[in-house]
Amino acid sequence: MKKFHKLAVAIFAVVSISAITGGAALALKAGDACTKAQLKKTSGNLTCTYDSKTKKYKWASATKIDKKGWPEELVLGVVPSENAASQLVRMKNFITVLSQDTGLPVKFYSVTDYAGIIEAQVARRIDVAWYGPFSYVLAKARGAKIEPFAAPIPSATGKPGYYSYGITKSTNSNVTKLGDFKDKNVCFVDAASTSGYLYPLAGLLSLGIQTSDYKSVFAGGHDKSVLAVKSGQCDVGFAYDDMVDVNLVEKGLIQKGEIKVVWKSNVIAGSPMAVRVDLPKSLQDVIKKSILEMNVPSFVSKGLCATEKGCYILEDSSWGFVKVDDAYYDGIRQVCESTRSSKCK
Protein backbone atom coordinates (compact mmCIF):
# COMPACT_ATOMS: atom_id res chain seq x y z
CA MET A 1 0.00 0.00 0.00
CA LYS A 2 2.90 2.34 0.83
CA LYS A 3 4.56 1.48 -2.50
CA PHE A 4 1.33 2.24 -4.32
CA HIS A 5 1.02 5.50 -2.44
CA LYS A 6 4.57 6.54 -3.39
CA LEU A 7 3.97 5.60 -7.03
CA ALA A 8 0.74 7.56 -7.13
CA VAL A 9 2.48 10.59 -5.67
CA ALA A 10 5.30 10.29 -8.21
CA ILE A 11 2.87 10.01 -11.14
CA PHE A 12 0.88 12.96 -9.83
CA ALA A 13 4.11 15.02 -9.51
CA VAL A 14 5.17 14.24 -13.08
CA VAL A 15 1.73 15.06 -14.46
CA SER A 16 1.59 18.25 -12.40
CA ILE A 17 5.04 19.41 -13.53
CA SER A 18 4.20 18.64 -17.16
CA ALA A 19 0.98 20.55 -16.91
CA ILE A 20 2.71 23.53 -15.34
CA THR A 21 5.50 23.47 -17.92
CA GLY A 22 2.99 23.20 -20.76
CA GLY A 23 0.98 26.08 -19.33
CA ALA A 24 4.13 28.25 -19.09
CA ALA A 25 5.11 27.47 -22.66
CA LEU A 26 1.71 28.57 -23.88
CA ALA A 27 2.03 31.80 -21.89
CA LEU A 28 5.45 32.74 -23.29
CA LYS A 29 5.73 36.13 -24.92
CA ALA A 30 8.48 38.13 -26.64
CA GLY A 31 10.88 39.55 -24.07
CA ASP A 32 10.52 36.70 -21.57
CA ALA A 33 13.77 35.15 -20.33
CA CYS A 34 15.10 31.92 -21.76
CA THR A 35 18.32 30.00 -21.07
CA LYS A 36 21.63 29.35 -22.79
CA ALA A 37 20.55 25.75 -23.35
CA GLN A 38 17.47 27.02 -25.24
CA LEU A 39 19.45 29.35 -27.55
CA LYS A 40 18.02 29.25 -31.11
CA LYS A 41 15.31 26.80 -30.04
CA THR A 42 11.73 27.72 -30.90
CA SER A 43 8.45 27.70 -29.04
CA GLY A 44 5.44 28.52 -31.16
CA ASN A 45 6.35 31.69 -33.05
CA LEU A 46 9.18 32.58 -30.61
CA THR A 47 12.92 31.89 -30.78
CA CYS A 48 15.39 32.01 -27.90
CA THR A 49 17.99 34.70 -28.69
CA TYR A 50 21.02 36.26 -27.00
CA ASP A 51 21.32 40.03 -26.55
CA SER A 52 25.05 40.83 -26.57
CA LYS A 53 24.42 44.29 -25.06
CA THR A 54 22.45 43.17 -22.00
CA LYS A 55 24.14 39.73 -21.95
CA LYS A 56 20.75 38.09 -21.43
CA TYR A 57 18.84 35.35 -23.21
CA LYS A 58 15.26 36.18 -24.18
CA TRP A 59 12.42 34.97 -26.36
CA ALA A 60 11.89 36.98 -29.53
CA SER A 61 9.35 36.77 -32.33
CA ALA A 62 10.55 34.40 -35.01
CA THR A 63 10.25 36.06 -38.40
CA LYS A 64 9.78 33.77 -41.36
CA ILE A 65 12.52 34.50 -43.90
CA ASP A 66 11.92 34.35 -47.64
CA LYS A 67 14.78 32.16 -48.91
CA LYS A 68 13.88 32.36 -52.58
CA GLY A 69 17.03 32.54 -54.70
CA TRP A 70 19.40 31.69 -51.85
CA PRO A 71 22.54 29.76 -52.90
CA GLU A 72 23.29 26.26 -51.60
CA GLU A 73 26.41 27.52 -49.82
CA LEU A 74 28.01 30.79 -48.78
CA VAL A 75 31.55 31.60 -49.94
CA LEU A 76 33.77 33.69 -47.66
CA GLY A 77 36.99 35.31 -48.88
CA VAL A 78 39.72 37.01 -46.85
CA VAL A 79 42.75 38.94 -48.10
CA PRO A 80 45.86 36.84 -47.35
CA SER A 81 47.55 38.78 -44.54
CA GLU A 82 49.13 35.50 -43.45
CA ASN A 83 48.99 31.86 -44.57
CA ALA A 84 45.52 30.42 -45.21
CA ALA A 85 45.82 27.65 -42.59
CA SER A 86 46.47 30.18 -39.81
CA GLN A 87 43.63 32.40 -40.99
CA LEU A 88 41.21 29.49 -41.08
CA VAL A 89 42.09 28.38 -37.54
CA ARG A 90 41.48 31.84 -36.09
CA MET A 91 38.29 32.40 -38.11
CA LYS A 92 36.77 29.01 -37.30
CA ASN A 93 34.26 30.44 -34.82
CA PHE A 94 33.31 33.28 -37.19
CA ILE A 95 32.54 30.70 -39.88
CA THR A 96 30.60 28.51 -37.43
CA VAL A 97 28.32 31.35 -36.29
CA LEU A 98 27.76 32.67 -39.83
CA SER A 99 26.79 29.17 -40.94
CA GLN A 100 24.41 28.72 -38.00
CA ASP A 101 22.74 32.08 -38.55
CA THR A 102 22.27 31.67 -42.31
CA GLY A 103 21.57 27.94 -42.25
CA LEU A 104 24.09 27.54 -45.07
CA PRO A 105 27.45 25.78 -45.19
CA VAL A 106 30.25 28.37 -45.39
CA LYS A 107 33.21 27.71 -47.68
CA PHE A 108 36.51 29.48 -46.97
CA TYR A 109 37.94 30.76 -50.26
CA SER A 110 41.74 30.75 -50.13
CA VAL A 111 43.96 32.85 -52.42
CA THR A 112 47.67 33.66 -52.54
CA ASP A 113 47.41 37.40 -53.19
CA TYR A 114 45.07 40.33 -52.73
CA ALA A 115 44.23 40.44 -56.44
CA GLY A 116 42.73 36.97 -56.12
CA ILE A 117 40.05 38.16 -53.70
CA ILE A 118 39.30 41.26 -55.76
CA GLU A 119 38.97 39.31 -59.02
CA ALA A 120 36.89 36.56 -57.39
CA GLN A 121 34.33 38.99 -55.99
CA VAL A 122 34.18 40.93 -59.25
CA ALA A 123 33.42 37.57 -60.91
CA ARG A 124 30.80 36.80 -58.21
CA ARG A 125 32.65 33.73 -56.94
CA ILE A 126 32.77 35.16 -53.40
CA ASP A 127 29.66 36.23 -51.50
CA VAL A 128 31.24 37.90 -48.47
CA ALA A 129 34.80 39.22 -48.27
CA TRP A 130 36.94 40.72 -45.55
CA TYR A 131 39.14 43.26 -47.31
CA GLY A 132 41.85 45.67 -46.41
CA PRO A 133 40.47 49.20 -47.00
CA PHE A 134 42.58 49.74 -50.14
CA SER A 135 41.73 46.35 -51.65
CA TYR A 136 38.03 47.11 -51.03
CA VAL A 137 38.36 50.44 -52.85
CA LEU A 138 40.12 48.67 -55.74
CA ALA A 139 37.46 45.94 -55.91
CA LYS A 140 34.70 48.55 -56.03
CA ALA A 141 36.54 50.54 -58.72
CA ARG A 142 37.05 47.41 -60.80
CA GLY A 143 33.35 46.62 -60.93
CA ALA A 144 32.61 44.44 -57.90
CA LYS A 145 28.92 44.75 -56.99
CA ILE A 146 29.54 44.98 -53.27
CA GLU A 147 28.59 46.98 -50.20
CA PRO A 148 30.70 47.43 -47.05
CA PHE A 149 28.62 47.06 -43.89
CA ALA A 150 30.90 46.22 -40.95
CA ALA A 151 34.40 46.90 -39.68
CA PRO A 152 36.10 45.38 -36.63
CA ILE A 153 36.69 47.29 -33.40
CA PRO A 154 39.33 46.53 -30.72
CA SER A 155 36.99 46.84 -27.70
CA ALA A 156 33.35 47.37 -26.77
CA THR A 157 33.84 51.14 -26.79
CA GLY A 158 36.58 51.24 -29.44
CA LYS A 159 36.50 52.70 -32.92
CA PRO A 160 37.43 50.91 -36.15
CA GLY A 161 40.93 51.50 -37.45
CA TYR A 162 44.49 50.24 -37.28
CA TYR A 163 48.05 51.29 -38.16
CA SER A 164 50.86 50.53 -40.57
CA TYR A 165 54.28 49.98 -39.01
CA GLY A 166 57.66 50.64 -40.60
CA ILE A 167 59.97 48.04 -39.08
CA THR A 168 63.52 46.72 -38.92
CA LYS A 169 65.47 44.39 -36.63
CA SER A 170 66.03 45.84 -33.17
CA THR A 171 69.77 45.30 -33.66
CA ASN A 172 69.84 47.52 -36.77
CA SER A 173 71.24 50.79 -35.43
CA ASN A 174 71.44 52.28 -38.94
CA VAL A 175 67.65 52.62 -39.17
CA THR A 176 65.84 54.78 -36.63
CA LYS A 177 63.24 56.56 -38.77
CA LEU A 178 61.33 56.27 -42.05
CA GLY A 179 63.84 58.51 -43.84
CA ASP A 180 66.47 55.79 -43.31
CA PHE A 181 64.58 53.47 -45.68
CA LYS A 182 66.30 55.16 -48.61
CA ASP A 183 68.79 52.88 -50.45
CA LYS A 184 67.49 49.83 -48.56
CA ASN A 185 65.84 46.57 -49.55
CA VAL A 186 62.26 47.34 -48.53
CA CYS A 187 59.65 44.63 -47.93
CA PHE A 188 56.10 45.61 -48.82
CA VAL A 189 53.19 43.18 -48.40
CA ASP A 190 51.16 43.36 -51.61
CA ALA A 191 50.45 46.09 -54.14
CA ALA A 192 46.78 46.12 -53.02
CA SER A 193 47.55 46.24 -49.29
CA THR A 194 46.61 49.39 -47.37
CA SER A 195 49.00 49.10 -44.43
CA GLY A 196 51.52 47.02 -46.34
CA TYR A 197 51.86 49.29 -49.38
CA LEU A 198 49.57 52.33 -49.91
CA TYR A 199 50.16 54.14 -46.61
CA PRO A 200 53.88 53.27 -46.53
CA LEU A 201 54.23 54.58 -50.10
CA ALA A 202 52.50 57.82 -49.11
CA GLY A 203 54.80 58.10 -46.09
CA LEU A 204 57.95 57.63 -48.16
CA LEU A 205 56.79 60.07 -50.85
CA SER A 206 56.05 62.70 -48.20
CA LEU A 207 59.77 62.59 -47.35
CA GLY A 208 60.75 62.90 -51.00
CA ILE A 209 61.80 59.23 -51.22
CA GLN A 210 60.84 57.94 -54.66
CA THR A 211 60.34 54.31 -55.70
CA SER A 212 63.68 54.48 -57.50
CA ASP A 213 65.43 55.28 -54.20
CA TYR A 214 65.07 51.77 -52.78
CA LYS A 215 64.59 48.17 -53.89
CA SER A 216 61.01 46.95 -53.52
CA VAL A 217 60.24 43.38 -52.46
CA PHE A 218 56.61 42.20 -52.29
CA ALA A 219 56.53 39.52 -49.61
CA GLY A 220 52.95 38.35 -50.22
CA GLY A 221 51.68 38.61 -46.63
CA HIS A 222 52.10 40.71 -43.50
CA ASP A 223 53.66 37.76 -41.69
CA LYS A 224 56.07 37.15 -44.55
CA SER A 225 57.11 40.80 -44.61
CA VAL A 226 58.00 40.75 -40.89
CA LEU A 227 59.80 37.42 -41.15
CA ALA A 228 61.77 38.62 -44.19
CA VAL A 229 63.01 41.54 -42.09
CA LYS A 230 63.87 39.15 -39.26
CA SER A 231 65.86 36.86 -41.58
CA GLY A 232 67.70 39.77 -43.23
CA GLN A 233 66.15 39.20 -46.66
CA CYS A 234 64.90 42.78 -46.32
CA ASP A 235 66.65 45.55 -44.41
CA VAL A 236 63.35 47.17 -43.52
CA GLY A 237 59.68 46.54 -44.18
CA PHE A 238 56.03 47.26 -43.46
CA ALA A 239 53.18 45.35 -41.82
CA TYR A 240 50.01 46.09 -39.88
CA ASP A 241 50.25 46.64 -36.13
CA ASP A 242 48.73 43.42 -34.77
CA MET A 243 50.99 41.25 -36.92
CA VAL A 244 54.03 42.74 -35.18
CA ASP A 245 52.58 43.27 -31.72
CA VAL A 246 50.43 40.15 -31.33
CA ASN A 247 50.16 37.46 -34.01
CA LEU A 248 53.78 36.48 -34.64
CA VAL A 249 54.73 36.87 -30.97
CA GLU A 250 51.90 34.53 -29.92
CA LYS A 251 53.07 31.97 -32.48
CA GLY A 252 56.65 32.20 -31.26
CA LEU A 253 57.88 33.23 -34.71
CA ILE A 254 59.37 36.45 -33.36
CA GLN A 255 60.39 37.39 -29.84
CA LYS A 256 58.88 40.45 -28.20
CA GLY A 257 61.30 43.32 -28.89
CA GLU A 258 63.12 41.48 -31.67
CA ILE A 259 61.51 43.77 -34.28
CA LYS A 260 61.50 47.51 -33.67
CA VAL A 261 58.95 49.98 -34.99
CA VAL A 262 60.55 53.11 -36.45
CA TRP A 263 57.44 54.55 -38.12
CA LYS A 264 53.72 54.47 -37.44
CA SER A 265 51.13 55.72 -39.93
CA ASN A 266 48.11 57.85 -39.22
CA VAL A 267 45.09 55.76 -38.26
CA ILE A 268 43.75 53.76 -41.22
CA ALA A 269 40.01 53.16 -41.79
CA GLY A 270 38.93 49.78 -40.43
CA SER A 271 39.03 46.79 -42.77
CA PRO A 272 35.53 46.25 -44.20
CA MET A 273 33.31 43.23 -44.51
CA ALA A 274 31.64 43.55 -47.92
CA VAL A 275 28.69 41.58 -49.25
CA ARG A 276 27.55 41.10 -52.85
CA VAL A 277 24.53 43.31 -53.48
CA ASP A 278 23.19 40.93 -56.13
CA LEU A 279 22.50 38.28 -53.48
CA PRO A 280 18.83 38.09 -52.39
CA LYS A 281 18.16 40.97 -50.00
CA SER A 282 16.80 38.60 -47.36
CA LEU A 283 20.15 36.77 -47.33
CA GLN A 284 22.11 40.03 -47.25
CA ASP A 285 20.08 41.11 -44.21
CA VAL A 286 20.79 37.85 -42.36
CA ILE A 287 24.52 38.04 -43.17
CA LYS A 288 24.77 41.64 -41.98
CA LYS A 289 22.84 40.97 -38.78
CA SER A 290 24.90 37.88 -38.01
CA ILE A 291 28.28 39.59 -38.42
CA LEU A 292 27.33 42.86 -36.73
CA GLU A 293 26.17 40.91 -33.66
CA MET A 294 29.40 38.92 -33.40
CA ASN A 295 31.72 39.83 -30.54
CA VAL A 296 33.98 38.12 -28.04
CA PRO A 297 31.41 37.96 -25.17
CA SER A 298 28.80 36.43 -27.49
CA PHE A 299 31.29 33.76 -28.60
CA VAL A 300 31.99 32.93 -24.96
CA SER A 301 28.25 32.77 -24.18
CA LYS A 302 27.75 30.36 -27.08
CA GLY A 303 30.46 28.09 -25.69
CA LEU A 304 32.77 28.70 -28.64
CA CYS A 305 35.47 30.13 -26.35
CA ALA A 306 36.19 29.20 -22.73
CA THR A 307 37.21 32.76 -21.80
CA GLU A 308 37.43 36.13 -23.52
CA LYS A 309 41.23 35.97 -23.43
CA GLY A 310 42.48 34.32 -26.61
CA CYS A 311 38.98 34.30 -28.14
CA TYR A 312 39.17 35.29 -31.81
CA ILE A 313 36.43 36.88 -33.89
CA LEU A 314 38.79 37.28 -36.86
CA GLU A 315 42.49 36.55 -37.29
CA ASP A 316 43.48 39.62 -35.27
CA SER A 317 42.59 40.84 -31.77
CA SER A 318 39.25 42.38 -32.72
CA TRP A 319 36.45 42.50 -30.10
CA GLY A 320 33.49 42.82 -32.47
CA PHE A 321 32.06 44.99 -35.26
CA VAL A 322 30.42 48.34 -35.98
CA LYS A 323 28.48 49.56 -39.02
CA VAL A 324 30.33 51.34 -41.84
CA ASP A 325 29.43 52.48 -45.35
CA ASP A 326 31.23 53.28 -48.59
CA ALA A 327 31.79 56.96 -47.71
CA TYR A 328 33.91 55.85 -44.75
CA TYR A 329 36.61 54.83 -47.25
CA ASP A 330 36.85 58.16 -49.09
CA GLY A 331 40.01 58.89 -47.08
CA ILE A 332 41.65 55.85 -48.66
CA ARG A 333 40.72 57.16 -52.09
CA GLN A 334 42.31 60.51 -51.24
CA VAL A 335 45.57 58.85 -50.14
CA CYS A 336 45.53 56.83 -53.34
CA GLU A 337 45.16 60.00 -55.40
CA SER A 338 47.96 61.72 -53.50
CA THR A 339 50.44 58.94 -54.31
CA ARG A 340 49.47 58.90 -58.01
CA SER A 341 50.46 55.25 -57.92
CA SER A 342 49.72 53.03 -60.91
CA LYS A 343 48.68 50.39 -58.33
CA CYS A 344 45.56 52.48 -57.61
CA LYS A 345 44.05 51.65 -60.98
Secondary structure, DSSP 8 states (H G I E B T S, - for coil): -HHHHHHHHHHHHHHHHHHHHHHHHHH--TT-B--GGGTT-EETTEEEEEETTTTEEEEEE------TT--SSEEEEE--SS-HHHHHHHTHHHHHHHHHHHTS-EEEE--SSHHHHHHHHHTT--SEEE--HHHHHHHHHTT--EEEEEEEESSTT--S-B-EEEEEETT-TT--SGGGGTTSEEEE--TT-IIIIIHHHHHHHHTT--GGGSEEEE-SSHHHHHHHHHHTSSSEEEEEHHIIIIIHHHTTSS-TTTEEEEEE-S-B----EEEETTS-HHHHHHHHHHHHT-BHHHHHHTTS-SSSTT--SSSSS--EEEE--GGGGHHHHHHHHHHT-GGG-
